[in-house]
Amino acid sequence: MNRLLFLVFTLVLCANQSQAQIGYFNDALNYSRTSSIGTARTQALGGAQVALGGDINSAYANPAGLGFNRSSVVTFTPSTNFYNSKSDYFGQLAEDSKANFNIANLGVIFNFAKSDYEDSKFKGGSFAITMTRENNFHQDMLYDGYNGQEQGKSSIVDSWLDQAWGTPTNRLINLGYPYDAYNHYLISDYGDPDQPSYDKYMGYLPDSTIRELGDFPRQIETIKNTGSQYQWDFAAGGNYNDVIYFGASFSLNSIKYSSERLFSETEFLYNDQPDEIINEISTMSTVDVRGTGVSGTFGVIARPLDLIRFGVSLATPTYYWLSEETSEDLFTSYNSWDYHDPVTSDVTRLEDFYDEYFTESKYQIKTPMKLTTGIALFLGKSGFISADVDFIDYSKSKITSSDFDVTDDNLAISSLYQKTMNWRVGSEFRVNAFRIRGGYSYEGDPYKNSATDNSISKISGGVGYRNQEFFVDISAVHSKWSTTRSPYTIYSFSDPNEDISPTAFIENKNLNISVTFGINF
């Protein structure tokens, strides 16, 4: 793997699942890796619904399922997520959590089924307008520890040194944080800054003795993410002779995502004593993304026998138009240290420094299409078992923009992401007017190569009650997945391809509770 691909791969490992915007290739995955949160019935079944029909969530998953409806329906699904993360950073454990109330689904079905007395193979159908939550970005994460690894013990300043390597001081302004670090006296140039030679490099220069900053800083990062993705579906489904069901939908998609990351270094040690020069180095970065998109879904369900159904749906790529606002700042606090310039002999009292800058950009993302197949087996009137499989190639996403160069991001997408399969299985058993449901789902790892298994597993269950006038369903879904997070990227001095970045290992869990209220009319 050449250095470019290695760098891109490292950035993904630093960013994946934490939603932190390090590269736009990461956005392409975040906004493509969706799942129907939907109605409580659908969630309790693990999302296995492509061959079922008869639920308002068919408008999202497979519009052909609307052909099974025999009455008009209006539904509303409030939902609450309880997220928890546990991190391990240099052996130091930390924990964070967050709760979020939201609307998982709402909509209405207008039924136009023909009477059983009509002599026609076309049995009519239904038209639906629904809103479905397909991504939840609400997460709070924290890790905290002393950077004391034997190999690669480091500060975030080391990352800025790597970035500034070989760059004349009059060009540092193009590098962002390394430029701010230079102005904060965290790094300084060795050699003639007017010479474009790459033999010189950037190094620490906090005082006239040119000694390095202390080691083993306490490093803390807090990450607070909010937002969601929703899809509005305008769908229709029909019924041919109670054997073939078909449907299609036109969809309007929306994204609202915000992230705030605060990273700090304190408690430096120099010669095993508190560093008397510096108190704190901290950075804060924020990102706010808003956007809309369009997509469509086509589907068919076949019912050759009453006891079995086969379903297939094809979701087109979603075309998003996104606007982004970002900010980054650097705060450095010295302990009133006098810096003696080795050239001019001027003395500067180092206390607090602060810099902040903002950027705005617009870009477009095309997500990959998704093919889903499913089967449902019915146990008479006692219940059913349903299973789905998704086929999706995340390497087919694409980014375009007139505000920045997308070449490296699209290279990262094609090089780092892969084809994957997601599968779901669920069952429902009926006891008079009551329903008992359970399910399991698995989302495959979208990365070709990763030190962490980025798959997501979910176990679900629920109960329901329904009669001819109304129904109520309750579901609980427990999700679990692992992620890694590095606050910055550095490489070994002896081997430029050896990544020695500090890494936090994070275990994520989420419990979703949803209730669906529905009225038939």
N, C-alpha and C positions, 0 to 999 in steps of 0.2 A: 504494500500500500504506500503510495507516494506521500510526501509531506502534506500536500493540499488535502487529500482525502483523509489522512490521519487527523489533521486539524478539524475538518468538518465533522468527522466521527466523534471526536472529543467534545465538540460543542454540543452535539446531540445528547451525549451522555450527561453533560452538565445541565441540559435544559429539559430532557424528556419528562413529561407528566407534571412537572412543576409549573407549567404554563409560562415560565419566564421567557420573555421574548429576547433571545440571543440572536436568532436568525429567522428569516421569513420561512425557510424550509420547515421550521418547527411549527409555525402557524398552519402550514399546509396539512400537517398530520393532525394537529389539534382539532381543526375544523372539519376533517374528513372522518375522524374516528368517532362516529355518532352511534347512538342506539335509541330506540323508541322507549321513552319513559312511560308515556301513554296512560291508559286506563288502569285501574287497580286489577281488573281481571287479567289483562295482558301481562302486567308485571308479575302477578302471582304465578303465571304460567311460564315464567322465564323468558317471555317475549316470543315463544313459539306459536306463531299465529298465521303464517303465510297460507296454510292449507285449510284454515278453520272457517273464517267468515263469521258473520252474525254479530260482530262487535264494531263499534264506531271507529276503533283503531285501524280497521281495514283500510280506511281512507289514506292512512299513512303507509302501512306495510304492504298491502295488496288490495287495490281497489276492487278486484274481482269479488272479494268477500262481501261487498255491499249488495251483491245479487241475492244473498241469502235472506236479507231482511224482509220481514212481512209486515212491519209497521214502522211508523215514523218515531224517532227517538231524539231526545235532547239530554246531554250529559254534562257533568261538571266534576273535575277531579282535583281537589286541593291535595298538596303533598308537602312533606317535611323531610329534609335530609339532616342527618347527624354524622358529621365527618370527624375522624380522629386520625392523627398521625403520630408515629413514634420514630425518633431518629437516633442514630448511633454515629457520633463524630469523635474520632480518636478515643473511643471507649466511654465517652460521656453521653449519657442518655437524656433525651428531652422529649416532651410531649406537648401537643397542641390540639385544639378541637374547634369546631364551628357548627352551628345549626343554621338552617336556612329554610324559610317557608316559601313555597312557590305554587304555581298552577301547572300541573303536569299535563292536563288535557281538558279541552272543552269543545263542544261542537253540537251539530244538529244533523240528523238524517231525515230527508224527505222521501218517503216511500211511494213508488208508483207501481206496485205489484198488481198484476191482473187477477181477476177473480178466478177461482178454481173451476168455475163453470164455463169460462171462455175457452173455446176450442182453438188454441194457438200454442205453437211450440215456444214462441217467445213469451216468457212469463212476466215481463216487465223488469223493473229494477229500482235503484235508489240513487239519489244525489245527496252528497254530504259536503258540509263545510266544517272543517275541524282545525284546531290549533294543538300542536303536539310539541312538548319539550323534548329535545333530542340530545342535549348536552348540558351538563351542569359544571360550571367552573368554580363554584364556591369552595375554597380550601384555605386553611391557615396552617402554615408549617413553620417549624422552629428547629434549629440545631445550634449547639453550643459546646465548645471544647477548646482545649489548649493545643495549638499546632506544634506538636513535639515529635513528629515522625522522624525516624533516624535518617531516612532517605528523603530528601526534598522538603525538609522543614522550611517553612516559607511564610512570607507575608504577601498580601495582595500587591505590594510594591514590586515584588519579583515578577509578577505578570506584566506590569507596566514596563519594567526593564526589558522583558522579552519583546514586547510590542515596539519599543523605541530603539531596539538594536539597530545600529548602523544608520540611524536617521539624523541628519543635521538638525541642530536646535531650531533653525529658522523654518523647518518643515514640520515640527512637532504639532503645530496647531491643527493639522489634518488628522491627528490620532485620538483626539478626545481626552480620555483620562490621563494618558502619559503627558500630555501638554499641561494639564492641571497639576499633575504631580511635580512637574518641573517647576512650575510657578510657586508651588507650596514647599520647595526646597527638599522634596523627598527623593528626587533623582537629579543628577547633574551630569554634564557632558565631560568626557575625557577626550582629549585631542582637539584639533582645530575644527570648530563647527562650520567653517566655510568650505572645508574640503569634503567632497562627496564620497570619500573613501569608506568602505564598509569594514575596514580593519578596526576602527574605533567603535566604542560602544557607550551606552549610558550606564552610570553607576550611582551609588548612594553618595551624597555630599551634604550631610546635615550640619557639619561644622568644619573648621579649618583643618582639623586632624583627619578629615575624610574617613572617619570610622563608620561602620555600618550601624544601622538601627539594631535594637535588641532582638533576641530570638523568642520563640515560644509564646507568641501573642495569644491572648484569649480571643477567639473568633466566634461571633454570633451572627446568624442571619435569620431574619424573619421574613416570611413571604405571605402576603395576603392577596388572594385572588377572588374576584367576584365576576358574575355574569352568567350568561346562558346562550344557547341556541334554540330557536323555535322554528317550526315549520307550519305554515298555513296551507292546508290542502283543499282544493276544490275538485272533488272526485265524483265519478259516476261508475256504477256497476250494473250489469245486466245478467239475466238468467235465461239460458236456452234449454228448454225441455227438462229442467231440473238435473241436467247432466253436465253441461258446460257453463261456467260462470266467467265473465270477462269484465275488465274495467280499466280505467285510466284516470290519472289525476294530473292537474297542473298545480305547482307548488310555489309559494313565496317564502323565502327563507330569511332569517334575521340573525345577526350576531351582535352581542353586547358583551365585551370582555374588558376587565380592568385588572391591573396587577401592580402591587407595590412591594419592592424588595429593599430592605435595609440591612446592610452588612457593616459590621464594625470590628475593629481590632483595638484591644486595650491590654493593659498589664504586661507590657514588654519587659523582658529580662535581658540585662547586659552584664556579663561576667557573674551570672547567678544572682544578680541584684536588680531591683526595680530600675528600669531605664530612666535616668533623670532628665532626658531630653524631651521625650514625646509622651503625650497622654493618650491620644486617640487618633485613629484614622477611620473614617466611615464614609460609605457611599450610599446614596439612595437613588433608585431608578423607578420610574413609573411608566406605564403604558396604558393607553386607553384606545380601544378599537371599536368602531361601529361600522356595520355594513348590512347590505341586503343582497339577496340572490334569487335565482330562479332555477327550477328543476322540474322533473316529471317522473311519474312511475306508471308502468304498464304491467298488468297481471292477468293470469288465467288460473282457474281452479277446475279440475275435472273430478266428477263424482260417478265413476262407473258402477259402483255398488253403494248401498246405503252405509256400509260399514267402513268404507275407505274413501279418502280424498287425497288428491295430489295437487300441489300448488306451485306456481313459479311466478316470480316478479322481477322486473328489471327497473332499477332506479337509475335514471340518467345522471351524468355528472351535474353537480351544482356549480353555477357560475356566480361567484361573489364579487361585489364591488365594495372595497373596504377603505375606510379613512382611519388614520392612526395619528395619535399625538403622544410624544414621549418626552420625558425629562430625565436628566441625570445630574447629580450633584456630588461634590467631593468636599468633605469637611476634615481639616487637619488641625489638631490642637497640640501646641508645644508648651513646655513648662517654662515659658519666658526665657528661652535660650538665646544667647548671643551668637550669631553666625558671623564669622570673620571671613570676608571674601579673600581667597588666596591670591587673587590678581590685583584687585584695587585696594585691599586692606580695609575696605569699608566694613562697618559693623551694623548688622541688622538684628533687631530684637524679634525673635520668632515667637509668636503667640498663637492666634487663631487665624485660619485661612478658610475661605468658602468660595466655591465657584458652582454655578448652575447654568445649564443651557437646555434649550427646547428644540424639538424638531417636529415637523409635520410631513406626512406623506400619504399618497394614495396608491393603491395597488389592487390587482385582481387575482383571485385564486380559482382554479378549476379543480374540483375534487374528482376522484375516480368514480366510475360507475360501479354499481353493485348488483350482482346476480344472486337471487335467493331461491332456493328450492325447499319444498316441505312436504310432509306427509302427515295425515291424521287418521287414526284408527278409532272407530266408535264402538263402544261396548253396549250396544242397544241404547236404552234410555238411562243406563247407569253412569255414563261418562265417556271420556275419550282420553287418548294419549296423542300428543302432537310433537313433531320435531322439525327443526329448520336448520339449514346450512347456508351461510353467506360465503360468496367468493368475491374478494376485493383485492385490487392491486394498488397499494399505496404509492408505488413508484410512478404511477401515471398522473399524479397531481402536477399542476403547472402554475407558475407565478408569472405575471406580467406587470409591468409598471413603466411609466414615463418619468418617474421621479428618481429612480435608482437603478443600478445595474443588477439584473436578476440572474446573470449567468451562473454565479457560484451557487446560488440557492437552488436553481433547477438541477445543477450537477449533483448537489447533495441529495436532492429528492430521488433522483434516478440511481444514485450510488448506494444510499443507505437504507431505503425502504424496500419492501418486498411484497409479494403476493401472500395472502393469508386467508385462513378459513375461520369463520366464527360459527359456533353451533349452539343450539338451544333445544331443550326438551322440557315438556310440561304435561301435566295431567289434571283432569277435573273429575270428581266423583259427585254424584247427585244423591241427596237424601231428601226426598219430597221437594220442598221449595228451597232447600238450602244447597250450597255448593262448597266443596272442599277442594282446594287447589295447591299444587306444588310445582316447582320447576328448578332448573339449573341452566346456566349459560356460561359459555367460555369464549372470550375474545382473544384470538391469536396474537402473537408478538409481531408487530409491524416492522421490526428492525431486522436487517440481514445478519448483522453481527453486533452483539451486545453482551457485556459482562453481566447484565441483569436480565432476568426473565420479565419482559414487559407485558405479559399476558394478564388478562383480568378475568377473574372468576366470580360468579354471583350465584347465590342460593336464595330461593324465594318461596313464599307460601302465602295463603290467604283464604278467606271465606267469603261467601256471598249469600244474599237472599233475593229472590225475584218472584214476582207474580205478574199478572197480565197488565197491571197499571204502572208499576215502578220496580226498581231494583237498587240494591246497595251492595257494593263490593269493598272489601278491605284487603290490602296487601302489605307485606313486609319483604324487602329485598336487602340482603347483606352482600356487600361487595368487598373484595380484598385484592390488593395488588402491591407490588414493590417498585420503588424508584431509587435512583441515585441523584445526588445534587452536588456539584462543585461550584464554589463561589467564584473561582477564576481558573484559568488554564495556564500551566507552566510545563516546561520540558526540561529534561536533564541537560546539564551543561556539557556532559561528555557524550551524550547521545541525543541529538535534536529530535529524534522520533520517539523517545521514551517519555511518556506522559507521567508526570509525578504530581499531578494536581491533587490537592486535598479533597476527599470525597466523603459526603454524608450518605449513609444508607438509611432509607426511610421506608417504613411499613405503613401503608395506607388502608383505612377501613371506612366504609360508609354504610349507614343504615337508612333506608328510605321507607317511610310509612305513607301510604296513599289511601284515600277513600274516594270512591266514585258514587255519585248520586245520579240516577237516570230515571226518566219518565217516558213511558210509551204513549203516543197519541195518534 
